[in-house]
C-alpha cells in the first residue's frame, strides 16, 4: 500500500498534500454582540473543562482494559459541548446506517465541532483516524491510543490497516475526514484516497456524510465559539466494497467525494 501522509487517512505524502491544495481560508463571520461574546467565552471555557475531566475518565477506563466504556464517555463529552454551545443539529439519512454493525464513515471536515457532533449523535461506537501527534497530548493522547482510535504514522501505513482491522472486528466503526485537514471556507475539497484504502482492505461498507455549517461558528483558528448556531449532518447510502481491489481505490475515492459534495449545503 502507498504511504499514509501526516494528514488523517491520506494516501499522499505531506509535501504532495501541501502542494495540491490551497491554504484554508477562514470563514467570514459578522461582528458579534456582547451577549454572544460572553456566552461564547463561557461555553468555550466549559468545553475545555469537560474535555479535561472526561478525557481523564476515558484514560482511566482504557488503562484498566475497558475501551468500550470510552464510547458513552465520548458521547457525553460531545453532547455536553453541543448543548452548552447551543448548537442545533439537523441530521438526515440516519436510516442508511440501519443494519450496519460497523462501517467506514467518510466525511468532509470544517471544524472541531464535526468531531463533537459525531461523538454525540452517530450510532454505534465511532473511532477516528487521527494524526499521530494527537497521541502525544497528555491524558487525551493516552485515552485515544488505548480506546481504539487509529493514530496515523505515514511511515507505517500497514500498521494503521492492521489496527483498523482489529477495531472493526471488535465492533467499532471508523471515521475518516477524507480532505486530510479542516477547511473553513465553506467548500468541499478534494479527497485523499486513504479512506478508500481502509475500506477496501477491511471489506467494510463506506458511508459518505456531509457536514455543513460548523465553519460559521467555530472555523479553523477560532478561539471562542459563536453559540446558538445551526449545523447539518447528511448521510448518504452505504457503498459496498467487498468486490473491490486496491486498484479501485481512486474510483471509490471519487465516488465518495461526489456523494459528499451532493449532500453538502453552503447554507444551513
C-alpha positions, -999 to +999 in steps of 0.1 A: +000+000+000+012+036-006+025+056+024-001+074+045+007+111+050+006+132+081-029+141+073-055+116+086-062+087+062-044+103+033-026+084+006-004+114-004+029+125+011+029+156+033+046+176+005+022+164-022-007+173+000+005+208+007+012+214-029-021+201-041-044+223-021-046+260-011-042+272+024-075+270+042-093+304+043-111+315+075-149+316+073-163+351+070-185+359+100-203+391+110-193+411+141-206+397+174-225+414+202-216+414+239-241+387+248-229+364+220-193+370+231-199+363+268-219+332+261-193+320+237-164+327+261-182+308+289-192+279+267-156+276+254-142+276+289-167+249+299-158+228+268-122+228+280-133+217+314-155+189+300-125+178+279-101+178+308-124+158+332-138+133+307-105+127+289-092+117+323-121+094+328-116+078+294-079+074+302-087+056+334-111+031+319-087+025+290-059+018+314-080-009+331-087-026+297-123-014+291-121+006+258-158+001+250-166+022+281-150+051+264-179+053+239-205+066+264-179+089+279-172+103+244-209+106+237-214+126+269-185+148+261-198+156+227-234+161+239-223+185+268-203+207+244-230+208+218-257+217+244-236+242+263-228+260+230-265+259+220-258+242+187-289+230+169-282+198+149-301+187+119-294+150+109-306+135+076-302+099+064-297+080+096-318+052+081-288+045+058-270+031+089-297+006+097-284-029+099-247-018+098-228-031+128-196-014+116-186+008+086-162+034+074-178+069+078-162+093+052-168+130+057-156+165+049-141+185+078-148+221+087-144+224+125-137+207+158-175+207+162-176+180+135-159+157+160-182+167+189-213+161+168-202+127+155-194+116+191-227+128+204-251+117+176-237+089+154-249+054+163-226+026+173-190+031+185-172+055+162-134+057+163-114+083+144-084+081+121-062+109+135-027+124+132-001+106+154+007+140+170-026+139+189-014+107+206+014+128+223-011+151+241-010+141+279-041+122+291-061+128+258-035+111+237-033+081+261-071+077+260-071+079+222-043+054+218-059+029+242-095+032+233-095+022+196-086+054+177-062+049+149-031+072+150-016+076+116+022+073+111+028+078+073+060+056+075+039+027+089+008+026+067+004-012+071+003-008+109-027+015+105-045-011+084-039-038+109-051-015+137-082-007+118-089-043+111-087-051+148-110-023+157-136-034+131-135-070+145-142-056+179-173-038+167-161-002+162-168+020+131-140+040+116-144+078+109-122+094+083-121+131+074-111+125+038-099+160+030-070+154+054-074+186+074-100+212+084-112+237+057-133+266+069-141+282+035-175+266+032-164+243+004-157+205+000-121+200-010-105+170-030-105+138-010-073+117-003-076+080-010-068+068+025-104+062+034-109+041+003-077+021+011-090+013+046-125+003+034-112-019+006-086-036+029-112-042+056-141-052+032-162-026+050-190-005+035-183+032+031-209+057+043-205+092+029-215+121+051-215+158+046-212+182+075-224+218+068-225+249+089-198+243+116-172+266+099-196+296+105-194+293+143-160+278+150-137+280+120-101+269+118-080+292+141-110+303+162-106+306+200-141+314+211-172+297+197-202+316+183-230+299+202-266+293+193-259+284+156-271+255+134-253+227+117-263+199+094-252+162+091-264+145+059-257+108+055-258+091+021-264+054+011-236+030+020-212+019-008-203-018-009-165-025-011-164-064-008-159-068-046-133-040-049-095-043-051-067-019-043-066-007-079-102+006-074-093+030-046-092+061-069-126+054-084-140+048-049-124+080-036-141+100-064-174+083-058-172+092-021-162+128-029-191+132-053-215+119-028-204+143-001-205+172-025-241+163-034-250+162+003-232+194+013-251+226+018-234+260+017-262+275+039-278+259+070 
